[in-house]
Amino acid sequence: MPSLRLDSVTSSSVNNSVIDLNSIEELPDSYAWIPSYDDSNPITRAGQESIPVIDLDDRNAQQLIGLACKSWGVFQVINHGIHKNLLDNIEDACKKLFGLPAQQKHKAARSPNGVTGYGPARISSFFQKKLWSEGFTIFGSPLEHASQLWPNDYQTFCDIIEEYQKEMKELAKKLTHLILGSLGISNEDIKCSNNNNNNHNDNNINNINDINIFKGASGAIQLNSYPICPDPNRAMGLAAHTDSTLFTILYQNNTSGLQVYQPENGWVTAHPVENGLVINIGDLMQILSNGSYPSVYHQAVVNKARHRYSVAYLYGPPSGAAIQPISELVGPTHPPLYRAVTWSEYLGLKGKYFHKALSLVQLSNNEINIEGPKTSNEPENIKFDSESKVLAAFG
């Protein structure tokens, strides 16, 4: 089985301050990741495998999505209803933001314990080496940070972000129906649970079947920039991780860089498809599907020829709603694999234990198995500092 050993990924002592990567002509040691490869099992087999591309207008789209979720944990969609003009506009917004002088970008810097704003990837503190990327997280209105970046010219940026949020939320609803439908959960079941969303238990967490899963569902936008790198073979744009979401909708410009992990094939590049969007299954969907649809490990690599941009829409349930295996997927021969957990609780676990978070909510003989087996898509021999306190809410 292909494996990846990142021996430099052993400490959270890295200084997460952001420097102007566009001005660097030689890779600093603090950014030098030195992977050790198993020569008999190349890490990446580009061209041999390709991520499924699904046309949402296809009458078999739901079935194809189910197959992709089960075997890959990721797929690309076309004919998704998002206009090309909006995708072009969000890419232009990325370029406008990340093209600002470093000093200006830092005016909207993310606070140490904050979620939104400019800064390195949230998972950076789990790694000894720095990541060759910069990001900007938006949750809710972009106005506060946009006005810090462009005091007199922020409206266009805000309009684009708000339109993108609106369209992504509608697409996320559609994808949720398709994904749940592929698990055998009918639209009638979903409508029934929506109509009964006031019949909760008295406890503070609510089963996914007892609430309207769309009312109150939320999404964060993560803008990513991966500048041209002088030594891409020794750098890493975004290290291997799974998303702490139901799923993530990713737009990437026409520059490759996203890679997903398959145990049989190693790292497979998700080459951009014209007007396509990548859908990554997240940890919460793995719980919801009782392990049928595992979350996918993915990473972003960099290159020395083109500046890459991507925009992620990270979709999750209401923060206080309990996510647990859907009752229709559980029975005498299919016991629940996970206990109920709210999104806010899970984010806390992910922020402290990173890749071990799922094992903390995994059930074994009706008890939580603290260590737990690795998920089927977890790369072997990746070392993390599991005691880092960074809030890995969006990674």
N, C-alpha and C positions, 0 to 999 in steps of 0.2 A: 504494500500500500504506500503511495507517495506520502512523504512527510516533509515537514519544514521545521527546522530548528533555528530559532532566532535567539542566539546566545546573548545578544546585547539587551534583551528585553527582561531584565531582572530587577529593576529598581524604579521607584517612583521619585527619585531624588532630582529628576530633571527640572531645570528652571523653565517654566512654561511661558516666559515672556516672548512676545512675537517681534521678530525683526523683519526688515524689508527683504524678503527672499528674492525679489526682482533685481536687487543690486548685487547679489553674491555671484562671484565668478569662479570660486573654488569651494567645493563642499567642505564646510567646517566639520571637525571631528564630532561635534555634538549632534550632527545630523547623519552620521555615517552608521548605517545598519549593515552588519556583516552576516548574511545568512550562510548557513552550512547546508549544503545540499547532499542528498543521497544520490550518488552518481548513477545508480541503477534505476532510480525512479525520478526522472526530471520533474521539477516542481510545477512547470507550466507546459501544457501540451496544446499550444495555440493551434487552431485550425482542425484538430482532430475531433473536437466536440463543440457543439454550439448550444447556447441557451435557447429554449423553445421560444418561438415568436408566435403569438396568438392573435388572430384577427377577431376583435370583439363583435364583428358583424357575422362571423361564422356561426351557423346554427348549432355547431358542436362546441362552441367556445367554453361552455360550462364544464363539459367532460374533459376538454383539453387542459383547462386550468387545474382541474383536480389531479390529472396525471402529472402535470408540471410541479404542482405543490408537493406531491408525494415523492417524486423521484429527484427533483432539483431543489425545491424550496425557493425558486426564482423563475421568472419568465418575463418576456417582453410583450407589450401589447401595442397593436396598431388599430386604427379606426376607433379610437377611444373617445372621440368627441372634443378633444382639446384643440383649439385652432392653432395652426402654425404661427400665426401672428403673435399669439400670446406666448408661445414657447420662445420665439425670437425676442420678444420684449423682456422676458424674464432673464434670458441670457445677456441682453444688453444691460439690464439692471445690475447683474453680477459684474460685468466688465466695468461699469461706471463706479460701483462701490469699491471693488478691489483695486481699481486703477487710481484711487485717491492716494495722496502722500501718506506714508506710515503715520506721521504725527496727526493727521486729520482722522484717520481710521481709529486711532486710539481714543479719540474723543467719545466714541461710542463703545468703548471696551466693556466686555462682560465683567461684572463684579465678581470677586472671589467665590461667593456662594450663589451667584445669580445664574440664570438660565439663558437670558437673551443678550444679544449684543455681539460685538466683534471679539475674536480671539482664536486660540488654537482649538483643535478638536477636544471634546470633553473627555475622551479616553486617554489624552496625552499623559496624564500623571501616572498611568499604569506602566509606563515604559521609560527605560533609562535614556533612550535616544529620542531626539525631537522628530516631529513629523514635518515633511516638506509640504505644508499646506496652511491655509488660513481659512477661517470660517466666520459666518455671521448667522446667528440664530434669531428667528422671529416667532413669537408666540402671541397671537392676538394682534393688536394694532402696531404697525411699524412706526407710528408718528414720532414717538419720543426719541428713538435713536436716529431716525432719518433727519429730524430737525437739528440734531447735533452734528450730523455729517454735512448737511446742506442747509444752513440756517435760512437762506432765502430762496431755495430751489428744491424743496423736498416733495412737492405734491405729486409730480410724475412718478417718482419711485414708489410712493405710498399707493397710488392708484394701481400700478402694476401688481404690487404685492397683494393688495386686497382682491383684485380680480383673480389672481392666481389661487389665492386661498379659497375663494368661492368655487372655482371650477374644480380644484382638486378635491374639495369636500364632496361635491356631487359625484365625481368619478370614484372616490373611495366608497361611497354608499353602493354604487353599482357593483364594484368589485367585491364588496362584502357579501352582497346577495349571491354573486356567482360562486364565490369561494364556499360559503355556507351551503349553497345549493349542491355543489359538487360533493359535499359530505352527506347529502341526503336530507338536509334541512330545507323544507319547502318555503316558498314565499308566504303560504298560508300560516305556517308555523311562526314565521317571523312576525306577520301581521297580528297573529293571536297574542304573542308575547308583548307586542307593542300596545295592544288594547288593554292588556292586563297590567300595565306598568305601574299602577298604583297599589297593587296587591302585594306589597313587600312583607317580609318578616320584620320584626322590630329591631333586628340587629343593624349595625351600621354599614354592612356591605350587602350588595344586592346581586343575586344570581343573574347571569346574562339573559336567561330566559324570563326573568321577572321584570325587566325594564325595557324601555325603548333604547335599543343599542345605538340608534342614530341621534336621538335627542340628547344633547350633551356630549356626544363624541367630539373629540378635538384633534387638531393636527398642528404640528409645528413645522415651519419652513426652515431648512438649513441650506444656506448658500455656501458653496465650497469653491475654493480657488487652489489650483495646483500649478504654480508657476513653472516655467522652463527650468530644468535642473541641470547643473554642469556635470553631474555624475549620477545618473538615474539608477545605475545598477547597484549603488550602495546606499540609496536613499529610499524612503518609504513615504508615500503620500498620506495614507490612512491605514493603520495596522489592522490585522485580522480581528473581527468582532462580529457579533450578531446584534440586531436591533432590538430594543426593548419596547416593541410596538406590536400591534396586530399585523400590520404590514407597512412597508414604505414604498412610496411611488417616487421613482428617481428619473429626472430628466438629465441627460448628459449631452454636451455639445458633440460635434463630430470628431472627437478625439478619444481614442480608446484609453482605458486606465482601470476601469472596474474589473475586478476578478472575483469569481466565486469558487468555493471549494467543493469538490466532489471526491469522496474517498477513492473511487476507482480511477479518477483521471487527474487528481491534483488540482491545481489552480487553472480555471478556465476563464478566458477573457470574454467579457460581455461586450462584444463589438457594437458600437452604436448602429441603430437601425433608423432610417429616415423617419422623422416624426414619431419615433417609438418611445415608449416609456418602460422602464424596468420596474418590476414589482418584486420586492424582497419580502419573504415571509419572516415575521418577527417572533420573538419569544412568546408573546401572549397568544398568538395563533397556534403555536405548538401546544400550549396548555389547553386552549379552547378545543382543539381537535383531538385531544387526548393522545398526542404524539404522532398522529397520522400525518400531519404536515409540519415537519421539523423546520425550525428557523435555520437560515443559511449563513455560514461564515463567509464574509466577503472582505475585501481590502481594495485599496486604490494605489496603483503604482504610477510613477511619473516618467517623463521623457525629456529629452534635451532639444526637441524640435518645436513643440507646440505647447502653449498655455492651455490647460484644460479647466473647464468649469462644469459644475454639476449643481442641481437643485433637488433636494430631497424633501418630500412631504411625509412626515412621520405621523402616522394615524393610529390613534388609540381610543379606548373607551373613556367614559367619564371617570375621573380619578378615584371616586369612591365606590365604583361598581366592582363587584367581585368577578374575577375571571376564573373559571374552573371548567373542567371537561363538560361539554354539552351533554345533557342528560340522555338525549337520543343516541349518543355514542357510547354509553356506559351500560353494562349489563353483567350478568353472572359470569360470562366468559370474557368480558372486556371491562375489568375493574378500572376505576379512575386511577390515573398515574400521577395526578397532581392535586394538591389541596387548593382551596379557593384563596385567591390573593388579589388585592386591589392593585391598580396601576401604581398608585403612590407608594404602596408598600414594596412592590417589586422594584421600582426605581431605586428605592433605598438599598435593597439587597444588591442590585446591579452596581450601584455606586460604591459599595464596599467590597463585594466579592467578585465583581466583573463576570468572567466566564463560568464561575461556579454558581451563579444565582439560580439557574433553573434547578440544579440539584437540591437547593435549599427548600424548594416547594414540591419536590418529587416525593411521592408516597411509596413506602415499601412495607408491606404487612401492616397497612393502616398507620404507619408512623413515617415521619419525615426522614428521608435518607440524606444525611448531611453531605456526604461525598457524592454518592450517586454515580451511575455510569456516564460516560461521555455521550453527548448527543451524536447521532449517526453522521452528522456532517462536520464534527469538530476536528480540525487539523491536529495531528499528533505532535507532541513535543514542543508546543508553544508555551513558553514560560511567562507567567504574569506575576506581578506583585499583588497578591490578593488582599493585602491589608491597606492598600491605598484608599483614601477617603474621598476621592474625587466623585462628584455626582455624575454618573454616566447615564444621564437621562436620555440622551439622544444618540446613543451609540451602543 
